[in-house]
């Protein structure tokens, strides 16, 4: 499409929310690796990524604001996973980092 339209770039937008590894799939496609082998992140890797995101968020915003802002990101990360609606309900009431991490650990160990 770049050659056909002469476009200089593309916008990813909402596809990147909760799915930052989509960039790897796009780069692979742009480099001619169109073998339909999408990069898929494992649940273990996803939990690790969420925890790292949480850590950075808390460092940047503090615990009170960081947790509240992280809630929406967690909802994007868990979209379409088993029983994600139940986890969203729990996450949206959590107030501490320790409680949030324990909740995430429990959820990801059960799926």
Beta strands, then each sheet from edge to edge (+ up, - down):
end
